[in-house]
Structure formats: structure tokens, C-alpha cells
Amino acid sequence: MIAKAIGGGLPLGIILGNEKVADVLTYGTHGTTFGGNPVACAAGCAVMEEIIHNGLMNQAGTIGEYLKLKAIELQKQFPALVKEVRGIGCMLGIEITQAGQPIVNELMNRGILINCTNTTSFASCPRILLRRNSVIR
């Protein structure tokens, strides 16, 4: 299942599968509130064109590696605070040793959005169009 960003801001969700699962969902066995809208589907096609033909997957990998590297540098700089750094692509998780909400609030004041997914864990999933100079900030 893929949703949200695949529609370029319009409501759209898709299911991806290979030949092994191609016959699982047949006509009439699955319904969706986000299916069949021609405008959203056209937007989804445009998004897929960008992803496939303009290197956005490579961009996500490159920026994700850089983000993770910078987070690991913070972990080395503040080992008593940063317990763990994990992630793949642009999805990054950071676990800390204290309550995270005050840090979320301070980052928001600085124009940086990050989510505290529980008391001591941050999740960041920035846009894949993020540039290196924005990561440094």
C-alpha cells in the first residue's frame, strides 16, 4: 500500500504487487475511498514519472544517507542524549534519553519540523526533494 505523497497532494492510494499476488484482488473484491478519481490518477502518473525518470529514488537515498550521517555525528557529540539513530532512505528515527517534546518545540521555533512519536523517539520523513544545504541547517 502506498498513499499520501503518491497523489502529489491529491487523495490517492495504490497497491503494488508482483505476479505471485496479481490474482489475489479481482474485480469487485476490493473497494476504496481514494480509487478511480481521474484527476488524482493523472497526478499519480505524473508523480511516478518524476520518481522513475528524474532520479528521485536516488535523491532520497543520497539525502537519507547524509541525514543519517549528520544524526550519527550528533550522537557522537551528545552520547548522553542521543541513544540510537536508525533509518532508511529519507525516513529517520532518533531515540533520545529524555523527553523529546521540548526539543520538538525548539526545533519548530527554528523552522524545523520533526515528530515525537513517543516520549523519547523522533521520526523525520522529509520530502525527497530536500537539498543538502537544508540538511546542514
C-alpha positions in Angstrom: 0.0 0.0 0.0 1.2 3.4 -0.9 -0.7 6.6 -0.2 -0.4 10.3 0.6 2.5 11.5 -1.5 1.8 9.3 -4.5 -1.1 11.7 -5.5 1.1 14.8 -5.4 -1.2 16.3 -2.8 -4.4 14.8 -4.1 -6.1 11.9 -2.3 -4.7 8.7 -3.9 -3.7 5.3 -2.7 -2.2 2.4 -4.7 -1.4 -1.3 -4.1 1.8 -2.7 -5.6 2.4 -6.4 -6.1 4.3 -8.9 -8.2 3.0 -11.8 -10.3 2.6 -14.0 -7.3 -0.1 -11.8 -5.8 -1.6 -10.4 -9.0 -4.7 -12.6 -8.9 -5.5 -12.0 -5.2 -7.6 -9.0 -5.7 -10.1 -9.4 -8.5 -12.8 -7.1 -9.8 -15.3 -6.3 -7.1 -13.3 -7.8 -4.2 -11.7 -4.5 -3.0 -13.2 -1.1 -2.6 -11.5 2.2 -1.8 -12.5 5.8 -1.0 -9.4 7.0 -2.9 -9.8 5.0 -6.0 -11.0 5.9 -9.5 -10.7 9.7 -9.4 -9.3 10.6 -12.8 -7.6 13.8 -11.7 -5.9 12.1 -8.8 -4.8 9.2 -11.0 -3.3 11.7 -13.5 -1.4 13.3 -10.7 -0.3 9.9 -9.5 1.0 9.1 -13.0 2.9 12.4 -13.0 4.4 11.7 -9.6 5.5 8.2 -10.8 7.1 9.8 -13.9 9.1 12.1 -11.7 10.2 9.3 -9.4 11.2 6.9 -12.2 12.6 9.2 -14.8 14.1 12.1 -12.8 16.1 10.2 -10.2 14.0 10.9 -7.1 14.7 7.5 -5.6 18.4 8.1 -5.9 18.0 11.6 -4.4 16.1 10.1 -1.4 18.9 7.6 -0.8 21.6 10.2 -1.1 19.9 12.7 1.1 18.8 9.9 3.6 22.4 8.8 3.9 23.5 12.3 4.6 20.8 12.9 7.1 21.7 9.7 8.9 25.4 10.6 8.9 24.6 14.0 10.4 22.4 12.4 13.1 25.2 9.9 13.9 27.5 12.9 14.3 25.1 14.4 16.8 25.0 11.0 18.6 28.8 11.1 18.9 28.7 14.8 20.0 26.0 14.2 22.6 26.2 10.5 23.6 24.4 11.1 26.9 21.4 12.4 24.9 21.2 10.5 21.6 20.7 6.8 22.4 20.1 5.4 18.8 19.9 6.5 15.2 18.1 4.4 12.6 16.6 4.9 9.2 16.3 4.1 5.6 16.1 6.5 2.7 14.8 9.8 4.0 12.9 8.1 6.9 15.0 8.7 10.0 14.4 7.7 13.7 16.3 9.1 16.6 15.9 7.8 20.2 17.0 10.0 23.0 17.4 9.6 26.7 15.0 12.3 27.9 11.5 13.7 27.0 11.5 14.8 23.4 8.7 17.3 23.2 10.7 20.3 24.4 13.2 19.5 21.6 10.4 19.3 19.1 9.1 22.7 20.2 12.5 24.3 20.0 13.1 22.9 16.5 9.7 24.1 15.4 10.7 27.6 16.6 13.7 27.3 14.3 11.6 26.3 11.4 12.4 22.5 11.5 9.6 20.0 11.7 10.1 16.7 13.4 7.6 14.4 15.1 8.0 12.9 18.6 6.4 9.5 18.0 6.6 8.6 21.7 8.1 10.2 24.7 11.7 9.7 23.7 11.7 8.9 19.9 11.8 11.3 17.0 10.6 10.4 13.5 11.6 12.5 10.5 10.4 11.9 7.0 11.4 15.0 5.0 10.5 15.5 1.4 12.7 13.7 -1.1 13.4 16.9 -2.9 15.3 18.1 0.2 18.7 19.6 -0.7 22.0 19.1 1.2 22.2 22.7 2.4 18.8 22.3 4.1 20.1 19.3 5.9 23.0 21.2 7.3 20.6 23.8 8.8 
